[in-house]
C-alpha cells in the first residue's frame, strides 16, 4: 500500500467520481483508476460500486475511508512538525521596543538564544506608533509598546498598568494638593515623553478631548529624566505613578477628570505569529513577563 493510493481513494470518495478526482488532483483519470484498483487488490475488497452513473462507496469503502483520512492527516502532521523544527533551526524574529520600559529584554534575548541558538533575533527601538505600524505590516513579529487603548488588530500581554500623575517639586504652588483636574494643566509648562510614545499619545488625546493642546516645553525619552526635570522646576512632569511617588523632592498629584492610565505590554498581530520561530519567541516572552 502506497500513500498516493490513499490520496486517490479519498479524492474519489469525496468527489463522487474518478474524473472529478483526477481534475482535483491534476493528473490523468486512467492513473487514478489504476491506483485505486491496485489498492482494492491489496486489500482484497472492492471499495467503490461502479455500476451506476455515480461512483459510490461500498461497505468496505465506507469502513476504510476514515482510516485513509487519518493516515493522510498523520502524514500532514509529520510534515508540519518537520517544518516547524526547520523553522526553529533556521528562523528569524524581529522584535521592537519603546525606548523607556522596565522589561529585561537583554535577559529575555539571552535566555531565548541559549534555547534556540539557530534563530536570528533583531531588536529595534522606536515610538509606539511606528512599532504598531511595524507589527501590522509584518516588519515586526512582536514589540513592547506603551499604550492607553490597545490598537486595533493586535493582541497583547500586559506587563504593567498604572496611573499617570502630574509631578511637581516640593515647595511648588501645587505641592499642597493631592490631585489636579486635567483642565488645570491647560496653560502650565509640561515635561513629557516625545510624540510617538504611549504616554504622550494618552496625554495628547485627553487634552484634545478637553479642548486644548498641552504646552510641552521639554521632552525626554525616559520618565526618570522627566522626573528630574520637574524636580528642578522646569515644568510639570506627566509620568507613571511608580516614578512620581518614589522620587525624593518630588510631589505627585493624581490626574482627574479624566484619570489617565499608562500600560506597557508585549504586543503581536492578532492573526497570530508568522513563523514557528516567532511563535517560539512569543511563548518564551509571555511565560517570563
N, C-alpha and C positions, 0 to 999 in steps of 0.2 A: 504494500500500500504506500502510495506516494502522496506528498502534501498537495500537489496540484490536482490530484484526482478528487480530493475532498473539496477543493476550491470549486471545481467544475460541478460537482454534485450539488453543493449548496446553491450555486448560481442557478442551476436548472430548477431546483426546488423553489427558489424564491421568484424566479421569472416565469415559471409555468411553461417552459418550453426550451428546446435546445437552441433554436435560432436566436431568441431574445437573450439567452445566456451568453451565446457567442458574441453578440453585439456588445453586451455589457463588458465582457472580458477582452473584447477587441482581438479575437482570434477566429480562425475558420471554424464553421459549425461541425464539419466532419471530425475535427480534432477533439471537440467536446464530447461528441457521441462515442468516439473510440475510447477515450479515457474513462468515461462512465461505465461503458460495457466491461472494460478491464477491471474496474473496481467491483462490479457485480460478480464477475467470475471469481475474484479473490475472496469475496465474502460468501459466495455460494448462494446468493439471494438476488432476485430481481428487485431493483429499487424504484423503478418507475413503470407505471402502466401506460404503454404507448399505443393502446388500441383505439383511442378516441382522437378527436381533433386537438384536445388539450392534453398535455402530459401531466399525469397525476402520480403522487407518491403511492407506493404500495404500503402494506402494513410494515414490511421490512424497512422500507424507506422512511416511514414515519418514526420507526424505532431508532434508526441510525442517525437521522438528521440532528438531534440535539447533541449527540456525541461529536459529530463532524464540526458543528459550530463551536463547541467547547474546545476542540483541538485547534481550530484556527484562531480562536481568541487567545489560547495559551501561547501559540507561536507569536502572535502580535504583541502579547505582553512581554515575551522574551526579547523581542526586538526593541521595544520601548525601554526595557530595563538596560539593555546594552547601550542604547543611545544615550540614556541618562548618565551612565557611568562614563561614557566617552565625553559627554558634556562637562562632567565634573573633572575629568582629567585634563581637558584642553580648553575649558571655558573662560569667559571674561565677564567681569561685573563692573559696572560704572556706578559709583556711589557719590552723592553730593551731600553738602552740609552747610548750614548757615555759619557765619564766622564766629558767632558767640553762642556757646552752648555748654552744657555740663556732661555731655556724653563722652565716655572714654573710647573714642574712635581708635586711637593707636592700639589700645589693648584689644578691642574687638578685631581689628585687622590682623594683629599679630597672632591671636588665637585661631582665627579663621585660616590664615596662611599655614599654620602648623598642621591643621586638619586637612587642608586641601592645597598642597603646595603647587599643584599644576594649574590652579586658577589664577589668572591675572586680574588684579583689582586696581582700578584707578579711582582717585579721590579728587574732587573739585570743591572749592568753597565759593559760595555766591549768595545773593539775596534770595529770599523765599520765592519771590515772583519768578525769577529765572530758573530756580530749581524746580518749581511746579511745572513750568513750560518744558523743561528737560524731561521730566517724568512723563508728561503727556505725549511728547513726540518720540519717546523711545530712546533719547540720548542717555538717560539715566535709568538704572534699574531700581534704585532706592535713594532716599535722601532724608536727612534730618532737617526738618523745617520748623519754623516758628509761625503760629497762625492763631487767629481768633475763631473763625469758622472754617471748617475743613473744606478746601477747594473741591469742586465737582470732579468726579472721575477718579478719585484717589481713595485708597484705604489707608488707615493709619494705626499705629501702635503708640498710644500716648505715653510719653516719658515724664513730663511734668505738666502741671496745670495749676496756675497760681494767679492771684490778683495782681493787678498793676497799681502802683502807688505814685503819688506825686511826692518827691523828696526835696526837702529844703534844709539848709544848715541850721544848727542850733542858734537861737537868737534871731532868726528871721521873723518877720511880722506874722507869718502864718504858723510859726512853730508852736503856738499855744493852742492850736486846733488839732483834732483827730481826723477830720475828714474835710473834703472840699468838693463841691459840685463841679463837674467838668466845665460848665459855662464860665466859672470864675477864672479859668485859665486863658480866657479869650485874648487879653492884652498882655499877658505875662510872658517874659522871655523863657523859653523852654530849652532843655537839652535832651536829645533823644537819639535813638539809633537812626541810621540813614534810610532813605527811601529804598524799598525793596525788602526790608526786614519785616518780620511778622509784627513786632510791637509797633513799629512806625505805621504799618498798614492799619492796625487796630485803632491807633490814635487818630490818624487822618480820617478814617471812616466815621468815627464817633464825633469828631469835631465838625465834619461836613454835615452830619445829621443834626447837629446843634446849631448850624447856621454860621459857622466861622471856620477859618483856616488857622491851624496852630502857628504861633510865632516861634519857630525853631531857630535859635541863634547859634547853637553848637551841635554838631553831630559827631558821634564816635561809634566805633564798631563793637564796643564792649560795654555792658551795663555797669561793670565796675568802674570804668573810666568816667561814665556819665555820673555815677555817684560822687566821684572825686571832684568833678567839675561843679556839681551842685554844692558840695561841702565848702568849696572856695567861693561860693556866692555868684557864680556865673550864670545861673538860671535854675528853674525848677526842673528836676530830672524826672522823666517818666520811666520807671524801672520796675522789675518784678519785686514783690514784697520781700522775697528772701534776701534781696540786696538792700533795699531801703531800711529794713528793720534790723540789720546786723552790721551796720557801719557806724563806728563812733563818730560823733559830731554831726550826725545826720538825723533829721526828724522826718518820719513817714506820715503822710496824710492819705487816708483811704479815698480813692476817687469814687464819686457817687453821681447818680443821675446822668448817664448810666454808670454802673460799676463796670470796670474793664478787667478782662482776664486774658492772660497770655498762655499759650500752650506750645509745648515742644513735643514733636512726635517723629517717629520713623514712618515715612510715607512711601507708597508704591502705587502703581496703576491698579485700579480696582479690577481690571480684567485679569490680573494675575501676572506672575513673573514670566519673562520672555524666554527663559532658558533654564535648564537644570542647575546651572551654576548660580544664576540669580535666585532661584528658589532656595538653594542651599544657604546662600548668604542671608536671605530674609529669615529663614528658620533659625540660623545661628544668632543673628542680631536680636530678634524678638525674644529668644529664650534668655538672653542676658541683660536686657534692658528692663 
